[in-house]
């Protein structure tokens, strides 16, 4: 399971910090899937997270609709954008999370 890989990787501290922030501050529900760990709220999916060789990736499911004043989101798909993170930056993560949570509210 990907969660087990993430929690035991060389970036486990970064993964754990980010995971705690998603769950404690935003009260997101964590779902451990075979290939990815996802986070959602009452309005649906918010993001997924996994460790990478350089740190962690956050995949924002509505990322293409988000503002990116830091020019850090990568990807060119119709919907998803990914935020690569080498060190935990709560302010940066909050900037993107607030947007995706608000976008989810508008869908309902």
C-alpha positions, 0 to 999 in steps of 0.5 A: 500500500502506498501509505506504508511506502510513504510513512517509511520513506526517506521523506517520512518526516515531511509526509507526516508533517503534511498529513498532520496539517491536512487532518488537524487543521482542515479535518480532512478524511484520509483514505489509504488506497493501494497506489495513493493516499487521498484527502477529502471533506464533506464536499468531496475529494480535495487532494492526494499526497505521496512521497517522491524521490525529492520530497512529496507531491500534492495532487489537487483535483481541481488544480487547473481552476486554481490561481497560482501566484507562486507559479509552483503548480505543474501539469497540463491536464484538463483538471489536475495540478501537482504541487511538489514540495521539498520542505514543509511550508504551511503558508504555501500549502494553505494558499492552495488548500483554501482555494481547492476547498472553496472550489469544492463548495461551489460544486455542491 
